[in-house]
Amino acid sequence: MRRPERHAPGLRAFREARRAVNRLGDAAGRGIRTVATAPLRRPPAAARHRTTPGSTPGMTPEQLAKMTPAAHAAVITRTDYGPDLHDVRVVPAAEELHRPPPEGVTVRWIHVDRVDDPAALAGLAKRYGLHPLAMEDVVHTNQRSKAEIFDSDDPENLRLFLVARMVRLREAAGEAHTPDGPEHAAVLSEQVSFFLGPRVLITFTEEPGDVWDQVRTRISRKKSRLRQNGAPFLLYALLDAIADAVFPVLEHHAERIEAIEDRIYTDPDEHVIGVVHDLKRELVHTRRELAPMRDMLRNLGEIDPELIDETTRLFLRDVHDHAVQAMEALEVHRESASGLADTWMNAMSTRMNEVMKVLTVIASLFIPASFFAGVFGMNFAQLPLSDSPYGFWIFVFLCGGSMLGLLGWFRWKRWI
């Protein structure tokens, strides 16, 4: 890939460098081991719209049914399991979930891989009495991680509602990376919504694909801990997988910081500062996604025992520890990224000093020659060596000898 042209220092050069860095051509050409420099990628803006100011809060099943139909219908996966039973099926319509679980089922997990399917959302909201305010948060996927409890007189209604942010690498999501802009960033972020009841857990993701394959494998094993526990323990397992998916993202940031630092020491040109600012921006986005989730997990450990049993709360505290560890690592990365800008400034100053040093040495070497040229160029009738046939060569010898003498003196003083 062709390297961008170098520009003189200044605002115009900096802007040109930023544009070049955003295209990632310069980073790839110079060997930076990064996958992307763009901010966290989120699903299309149509799925993240906010409500109109002043509109009625909440979305009832009737309002959900009136939403604009999506281009692709959501895939509803129903997983029924118990100590001696495991059944996974793709449900063609939400209405079929009205049938009660078969005997022996202790947990029913319903997963919806899109939040823009009106029929699926309305059917589930009506079947399980999902609160309108919670359904509004499901549809408008710009929410912070949180946990809310809704009062209900119907024991079948799902009272506990959670929002989490699933941050992962594109490679982990099974997608090929193409550095074509922010929509193709290496780090993906999307909202995941949970509704928890005594025996039912409903999950919503913005797009197909998640980090729960290992959880599904564990459910399929008859002697796994998941098969011996209820729906709250399944919630813990899903949240734990989301928390663990953050650590590859942190390793990705650490590799980028190391690669940028190497480049600063080897080739600190004006393009590097653009890469540093993009990295700092991405770290800020990552922190904005993870910090509320850490607080949400801490609150889950203190929730009503009627909703989450003591055993599950113990495991949830372990997930909270993972989130705290991830936040501490992220803060270290942010400090390192902030130090990269200072390191770049120091490297550029050192480089400029070396250039000025070379130019100063060259100018100093010619000072004696300029002096001799000025003396012998004066308009006097009688000058030493003016009539000598060896006058020119003596002049050359004086100039060369003085230059060599100065050069030796510089070396003796260890200035060069």
DAWOQUI-V970516 format. One record per residue. N is the residue number from 0. PSI is psi in whole degrees, -180 to 180 (999 if undefined). OMEGA is omega in whole degrees, 0 to 359 (none if undefined). BURIAL is + if it has 9 or more other C-alpha atoms within 8 Angstrom, else -. Layout:
n=N psi=PSI omega=OMEGA burial=BURIAL
n=N psi=PSI omega=OMEGA burial=BURIAL
This chain:
n=0 psi=135 omega=184 burial=-
n=1 psi=135 omega=179 burial=-
n=2 psi=144 omega=179 burial=-
n=3 psi=154 omega=178 burial=-
n=4 psi=148 omega=177 burial=-
n=5 psi=146 omega=180 burial=-
n=6 psi=159 omega=176 burial=-
n=7 psi=153 omega=180 burial=-
n=8 psi=152 omega=180 burial=-
n=9 psi=177 omega=183 burial=-
n=10 psi=-43 omega=182 burial=-
n=11 psi=-41 omega=179 burial=-
n=12 psi=-39 omega=180 burial=+
n=13 psi=-42 omega=179 burial=+
n=14 psi=-41 omega=177 burial=-
n=15 psi=-38 omega=179 burial=+
n=16 psi=-41 omega=179 burial=+
n=17 psi=-42 omega=179 burial=+
n=18 psi=-38 omega=179 burial=-
n=19 psi=-39 omega=180 burial=+
n=20 psi=-40 omega=180 burial=+
n=21 psi=-28 omega=178 burial=+
n=22 psi=-10 omega=176 burial=+
n=23 psi=6 omega=179 burial=+
n=24 psi=-42 omega=181 burial=+
n=25 psi=-41 omega=180 burial=+
n=26 psi=-40 omega=180 burial=+
n=27 psi=-39 omega=182 burial=+
n=28 psi=-28 omega=183 burial=+
n=29 psi=3 omega=172 burial=-
n=30 psi=19 omega=177 burial=-
n=31 psi=131 omega=185 burial=+
n=32 psi=59 omega=179 burial=-
n=33 psi=156 omega=176 burial=+
n=34 psi=-30 omega=178 burial=-
n=35 psi=159 omega=174 burial=-
n=36 psi=9 omega=182 burial=+
n=37 psi=161 omega=179 burial=+
n=38 psi=177 omega=179 burial=+
n=39 psi=137 omega=180 burial=+
n=40 psi=136 omega=177 burial=+
n=41 psi=163 omega=178 burial=-
n=42 psi=170 omega=184 burial=+
n=43 psi=154 omega=185 burial=-
n=44 psi=-24 omega=181 burial=-
n=45 psi=-29 omega=180 burial=-
n=46 psi=-3 omega=185 burial=+
n=47 psi=14 omega=185 burial=+
n=48 psi=153 omega=177 burial=+
n=49 psi=163 omega=179 burial=-
n=50 psi=157 omega=177 burial=-
n=51 psi=133 omega=180 burial=-
n=52 psi=131 omega=179 burial=-
n=53 psi=-4 omega=181 burial=-
n=54 psi=163 omega=181 burial=-
n=55 psi=129 omega=181 burial=-
n=56 psi=153 omega=177 burial=-
n=57 psi=161 omega=178 burial=+
n=58 psi=112 omega=178 burial=+
n=59 psi=166 omega=176 burial=+
n=60 psi=-36 omega=179 burial=+
n=61 psi=-41 omega=178 burial=-
n=62 psi=-37 omega=178 burial=-
n=63 psi=-39 omega=181 burial=+
n=64 psi=-22 omega=181 burial=+
n=65 psi=1 omega=178 burial=-
n=66 psi=156 omega=177 burial=-
n=67 psi=126 omega=181 burial=-
n=68 psi=144 omega=179 burial=-
n=69 psi=162 omega=178 burial=-
n=70 psi=-32 omega=180 burial=-
n=71 psi=135 omega=179 burial=-
n=72 psi=149 omega=178 burial=-
n=73 psi=147 omega=175 burial=+
n=74 psi=119 omega=180 burial=+
n=75 psi=117 omega=180 burial=+
n=76 psi=125 omega=180 burial=+
n=77 psi=124 omega=179 burial=+
n=78 psi=112 omega=175 burial=+
n=79 psi=131 omega=178 burial=+
n=80 psi=161 omega=177 burial=+
n=81 psi=-172 omega=181 burial=+
n=82 psi=-33 omega=184 burial=+
n=83 psi=17 omega=184 burial=-
n=84 psi=142 omega=176 burial=+
n=85 psi=118 omega=183 burial=+
n=86 psi=124 omega=179 burial=-
n=87 psi=127 omega=180 burial=-
n=88 psi=149 omega=172 burial=-
n=89 psi=120 omega=184 burial=-
n=90 psi=123 omega=182 burial=+
n=91 psi=-26 omega=181 burial=-
n=92 psi=151 omega=182 burial=+
n=93 psi=-23 omega=182 burial=+
n=94 psi=-28 omega=181 burial=-
n=95 psi=-13 omega=179 burial=-
n=96 psi=-4 omega=178 burial=+
n=97 psi=-20 omega=179 burial=-
n=98 psi=135 omega=181 burial=-
n=99 psi=153 omega=178 burial=-
n=100 psi=148 omega=178 burial=-
n=101 psi=166 omega=181 burial=-
n=102 psi=139 omega=181 burial=-
n=103 psi=-9 omega=180 burial=+
n=104 psi=124 omega=177 burial=+
n=105 psi=-21 omega=181 burial=+
n=106 psi=135 omega=172 burial=+
n=107 psi=120 omega=179 burial=+
n=108 psi=120 omega=179 burial=+
n=109 psi=120 omega=181 burial=+
n=110 psi=129 omega=179 burial=+
n=111 psi=123 omega=188 burial=+
n=112 psi=9 omega=175 burial=+
n=113 psi=154 omega=178 burial=+
n=114 psi=18 omega=180 burial=+
n=115 psi=23 omega=177 burial=+
n=116 psi=105 omega=185 burial=+
n=117 psi=-41 omega=183 burial=+
n=118 psi=-44 omega=181 burial=+
n=119 psi=-45 omega=181 burial=+
n=120 psi=-46 omega=182 burial=+
n=121 psi=-41 omega=180 burial=+
n=122 psi=-44 omega=180 burial=+
n=123 psi=-40 omega=180 burial=+
n=124 psi=-38 omega=180 burial=+
n=125 psi=-40 omega=184 burial=+
n=126 psi=-42 omega=186 burial=+
n=127 psi=9 omega=176 burial=+
n=128 psi=43 omega=180 burial=+
n=129 psi=135 omega=187 burial=+
n=130 psi=138 omega=180 burial=+
n=131 psi=-38 omega=179 burial=+
n=132 psi=-39 omega=178 burial=+
n=133 psi=-41 omega=180 burial=+
n=134 psi=-32 omega=175 burial=+
n=135 psi=-40 omega=178 burial=+
n=136 psi=-31 omega=177 burial=+
n=137 psi=-43 omega=184 burial=+
n=138 psi=-43 omega=181 burial=+
n=139 psi=94 omega=191 burial=+
n=140 psi=51 omega=174 burial=+
n=141 psi=29 omega=187 burial=+
n=142 psi=153 omega=171 burial=-
n=143 psi=157 omega=176 burial=+
n=144 psi=134 omega=183 burial=+
n=145 psi=168 omega=175 burial=+
n=146 psi=130 omega=181 burial=+
n=147 psi=147 omega=177 burial=-
n=148 psi=128 omega=180 burial=-
n=149 psi=135 omega=179 burial=-
n=150 psi=144 omega=179 burial=-
n=151 psi=140 omega=177 burial=-
n=152 psi=-16 omega=181 burial=-
n=153 psi=119 omega=180 burial=-
n=154 psi=-19 omega=180 burial=-
n=155 psi=-19 omega=181 burial=-
n=156 psi=146 omega=180 burial=+
n=157 psi=116 omega=188 burial=+
n=158 psi=-34 omega=185 burial=+
n=159 psi=125 omega=180 burial=+
n=160 psi=132 omega=181 burial=+
n=161 psi=148 omega=172 burial=+
n=162 psi=131 omega=177 burial=+
n=163 psi=160 omega=177 burial=+
n=164 psi=123 omega=179 burial=+
n=165 psi=105 omega=181 burial=+
n=166 psi=127 omega=184 burial=+
n=167 psi=167 omega=176 burial=+
n=168 psi=150 omega=179 burial=+
n=169 psi=-40 omega=180 burial=+
n=170 psi=-37 omega=177 burial=+
n=171 psi=-25 omega=179 burial=-
n=172 psi=-2 omega=178 burial=+
n=173 psi=26 omega=181 burial=-
n=174 psi=142 omega=178 burial=-
n=175 psi=140 omega=181 burial=-
n=176 psi=133 omega=174 burial=+
n=177 psi=115 omega=185 burial=-
n=178 psi=71 omega=183 burial=+
n=179 psi=8 omega=178 burial=-
n=180 psi=-177 omega=183 burial=+
n=181 psi=-32 omega=181 burial=+
n=182 psi=-7 omega=179 burial=-
n=183 psi=32 omega=182 burial=+
n=184 psi=159 omega=182 burial=+
n=185 psi=-29 omega=183 burial=+
n=186 psi=123 omega=180 burial=+
n=187 psi=145 omega=177 burial=+
n=188 psi=131 omega=177 burial=+
n=189 psi=160 omega=181 burial=+
n=190 psi=140 omega=174 burial=+
n=191 psi=130 omega=181 burial=+
n=192 psi=142 omega=181 burial=+
n=193 psi=140 omega=169 burial=+
n=194 psi=122 omega=185 burial=+
n=195 psi=132 omega=173 burial=+
n=196 psi=-176 omega=182 burial=+
n=197 psi=-39 omega=182 burial=+
n=198 psi=5 omega=186 burial=+
n=199 psi=140 omega=173 burial=+
n=200 psi=126 omega=178 burial=+
n=201 psi=132 omega=179 burial=+
n=202 psi=144 omega=177 burial=+
n=203 psi=131 omega=170 burial=+
n=204 psi=156 omega=184 burial=+
n=205 psi=-36 omega=184 burial=+
n=206 psi=160 omega=175 burial=-
n=207 psi=145 omega=180 burial=-
n=208 psi=134 omega=179 burial=-
n=209 psi=-170 omega=182 burial=-
n=210 psi=27 omega=189 burial=+
n=211 psi=18 omega=180 burial=-
n=212 psi=-40 omega=179 burial=-
n=213 psi=-34 omega=178 burial=-
n=214 psi=-43 omega=178 burial=+
n=215 psi=-38 omega=178 burial=-
n=216 psi=-42 omega=179 burial=-
n=217 psi=-36 omega=178 burial=+
n=218 psi=-34 omega=182 burial=+
n=219 psi=-16 omega=179 burial=-
n=220 psi=127 omega=188 burial=-
n=221 psi=-36 omega=185 burial=+
n=222 psi=14 omega=181 burial=-
n=223 psi=157 omega=179 burial=+
n=224 psi=-32 omega=179 burial=-
n=225 psi=-38 omega=182 burial=+
n=226 psi=-19 omega=183 burial=+
n=227 psi=-4 omega=183 burial=+
n=228 psi=178 omega=187 burial=+
n=229 psi=-164 omega=183 burial=+
n=230 psi=-38 omega=178 burial=+
n=231 psi=-35 omega=179 burial=+
n=232 psi=-34 omega=174 burial=+
n=233 psi=-40 omega=176 burial=+
n=234 psi=-44 omega=178 burial=+
n=235 psi=-45 omega=183 burial=+
n=236 psi=-40 omega=180 burial=+
n=237 psi=-42 omega=178 burial=+
n=238 psi=-36 omega=178 burial=+
n=239 psi=-40 omega=178 burial=+
n=240 psi=-39 omega=178 burial=+
n=241 psi=-43 omega=180 burial=+
n=242 psi=-40 omega=180 burial=+
n=243 psi=-28 omega=181 burial=-
n=244 psi=-14 omega=180 burial=+
n=245 psi=-31 omega=187 burial=+
n=246 psi=-39 omega=172 burial=+
n=247 psi=-32 omega=176 burial=+
n=248 psi=-42 omega=178 burial=+
n=249 psi=-39 omega=176 burial=+
n=250 psi=-37 omega=176 burial=-
n=251 psi=-44 omega=177 burial=+
n=252 psi=-41 omega=181 burial=+
n=253 psi=-40 omega=179 burial=+
n=254 psi=-38 omega=178 burial=+
n=255 psi=-42 omega=179 burial=+
n=256 psi=-43 omega=179 burial=+
n=257 psi=-43 omega=181 burial=-
n=258 psi=-41 omega=179 burial=+
n=259 psi=-39 omega=179 burial=+
n=260 psi=-42 omega=177 burial=+
n=261 psi=-40 omega=181 burial=-
n=262 psi=-35 omega=179 burial=+
n=263 psi=-39 omega=182 burial=+
n=264 psi=-23 omega=182 burial=-
n=265 psi=-36 omega=183 burial=-
n=266 psi=74 omega=184 burial=-
n=267 psi=67 omega=179 burial=+
n=268 psi=-178 omega=186 burial=-
n=269 psi=-12 omega=180 burial=+
n=270 psi=-23 omega=185 burial=+
n=271 psi=-37 omega=184 burial=+
n=272 psi=-30 omega=175 burial=+
n=273 psi=-40 omega=177 burial=+
n=274 psi=-40 omega=180 burial=+
n=275 psi=-44 omega=180 burial=+
n=276 psi=-37 omega=177 burial=-
n=277 psi=-40 omega=178 burial=+
n=278 psi=-44 omega=179 burial=+
n=279 psi=-39 omega=179 burial=+
n=280 psi=-41 omega=180 burial=+
n=281 psi=-37 omega=177 burial=+
n=282 psi=-37 omega=177 burial=+
n=283 psi=-43 omega=178 burial=+
n=284 psi=-43 omega=180 burial=+
n=285 psi=-42 omega=179 burial=+
n=286 psi=-38 omega=179 burial=+
n=287 psi=-28 omega=178 burial=-
n=288 psi=-36 omega=190 burial=+
n=289 psi=-34 omega=186 burial=+
n=290 psi=-48 omega=178 burial=+
n=291 psi=-30 omega=180 burial=+
n=292 psi=-36 omega=176 burial=+
n=293 psi=-43 omega=180 burial=+
n=294 psi=-38 omega=179 burial=+
n=295 psi=-42 omega=179 burial=+
n=296 psi=-36 omega=177 burial=+
n=297 psi=-40 omega=179 burial=+
n=298 psi=-33 omega=179 burial=+
n=299 psi=-31 omega=179 burial=+
n=300 psi=-12 omega=181 burial=+
n=301 psi=18 omega=186 burial=-
n=302 psi=169 omega=182 burial=-
n=303 psi=127 omega=179 burial=-
n=304 psi=-21 omega=177 burial=-
n=305 psi=-26 omega=180 burial=-
n=306 psi=-40 omega=180 burial=+
n=307 psi=123 omega=184 burial=+
n=308 psi=167 omega=184 burial=+
n=309 psi=-38 omega=179 burial=-
n=310 psi=-45 omega=180 burial=-
n=311 psi=-37 omega=179 burial=+
n=312 psi=-33 omega=176 burial=+
n=313 psi=-44 omega=179 burial=+
n=314 psi=-34 omega=178 burial=+
n=315 psi=-33 omega=176 burial=+
n=316 psi=-31 omega=176 burial=+
n=317 psi=-39 omega=176 burial=-
n=318 psi=-39 omega=177 burial=+
n=319 psi=-39 omega=177 burial=+
n=320 psi=-40 omega=177 burial=-
n=321 psi=-41 omega=180 burial=+
n=322 psi=-39 omega=177 burial=+
n=323 psi=-43 omega=178 burial=+
n=324 psi=-42 omega=179 burial=-
n=325 psi=-40 omega=180 burial=+
n=326 psi=-39 omega=178 burial=+
n=327 psi=-42 omega=177 burial=-
n=328 psi=-38 omega=179 burial=+
n=329 psi=-39 omega=178 burial=+
n=330 psi=-37 omega=176 burial=-
n=331 psi=-42 omega=179 burial=-
n=332 psi=-38 omega=179 burial=+
n=333 psi=-42 omega=177 burial=+
n=334 psi=-40 omega=179 burial=-
n=335 psi=-40 omega=179 burial=+
n=336 psi=-37 omega=177 burial=+
n=337 psi=-36 omega=178 burial=+
n=338 psi=-23 omega=179 burial=-
n=339 psi=-37 omega=180 burial=+
n=340 psi=-42 omega=177 burial=+
n=341 psi=-39 omega=178 burial=-
n=342 psi=-39 omega=179 burial=+
n=343 psi=-43 omega=179 burial=+
n=344 psi=-43 omega=178 burial=-
n=345 psi=-41 omega=180 burial=-
n=346 psi=-40 omega=178 burial=+
n=347 psi=-37 omega=178 burial=+
n=348 psi=-42 omega=178 burial=-
n=349 psi=-42 omega=179 burial=-
n=350 psi=-42 omega=178 burial=-
n=351 psi=-39 omega=177 burial=-
n=352 psi=-38 omega=178 burial=-
n=353 psi=-40 omega=178 burial=-
n=354 psi=-46 omega=179 burial=-
n=355 psi=-35 omega=179 burial=-
n=356 psi=-46 omega=179 burial=-
n=357 psi=-45 omega=180 burial=-
n=358 psi=-38 omega=179 burial=-
n=359 psi=-41 omega=179 burial=-
n=360 psi=-44 omega=180 burial=-
n=361 psi=-45 omega=180 burial=-
n=362 psi=-38 omega=180 burial=-
n=363 psi=-36 omega=180 burial=-
n=364 psi=-29 omega=183 burial=+
n=365 psi=0 omega=178 burial=+
n=366 psi=-49 omega=178 burial=-
n=367 psi=-40 omega=179 burial=+
n=368 psi=-40 omega=178 burial=+
n=369 psi=-37 omega=179 burial=-
n=370 psi=-48 omega=180 burial=-
n=371 psi=-39 omega=179 burial=+
n=372 psi=-38 omega=178 burial=-
n=373 psi=-39 omega=181 burial=-
n=374 psi=-51 omega=182 burial=-
n=375 psi=-8 omega=177 burial=-
n=376 psi=5 omega=180 burial=-
n=377 psi=149 omega=184 burial=-
n=378 psi=69 omega=173 burial=-
n=379 psi=152 omega=182 burial=-
n=380 psi=-41 omega=181 burial=-
n=381 psi=119 omega=176 burial=-
n=382 psi=144 omega=177 burial=-
n=383 psi=136 omega=175 burial=-
n=384 psi=7 omega=181 burial=-
n=385 psi=-30 omega=180 burial=-
n=386 psi=-1 omega=183 burial=-
n=387 psi=138 omega=177 burial=-
n=388 psi=-17 omega=179 burial=-
n=389 psi=12 omega=184 burial=-
n=390 psi=-44 omega=181 burial=+
n=391 psi=-44 omega=182 burial=-
n=392 psi=-33 omega=174 burial=-
n=393 psi=-40 omega=177 burial=-
n=394 psi=-45 omega=179 burial=+
n=395 psi=-41 omega=180 burial=-
n=396 psi=-42 omega=178 burial=-
n=397 psi=-44 omega=180 burial=+
n=398 psi=-49 omega=181 burial=+
n=399 psi=-42 omega=179 burial=+
n=400 psi=-40 omega=178 burial=-
n=401 psi=-38 omega=178 burial=+
n=402 psi=-43 omega=178 burial=+
n=403 psi=-38 omega=178 burial=-
n=404 psi=-44 omega=176 burial=-
n=405 psi=-42 omega=180 burial=+
n=406 psi=-42 omega=177 burial=+
n=407 psi=-38 omega=178 burial=-
n=408 psi=-40 omega=177 burial=-
n=409 psi=-41 omega=180 burial=+
n=410 psi=-38 omega=180 burial=+
n=411 psi=-35 omega=177 burial=-
n=412 psi=-3 omega=181 burial=-
n=413 psi=38 omega=174 burial=-
n=414 psi=-21 omega=178 burial=-
n=415 psi=999 omega=none burial=-
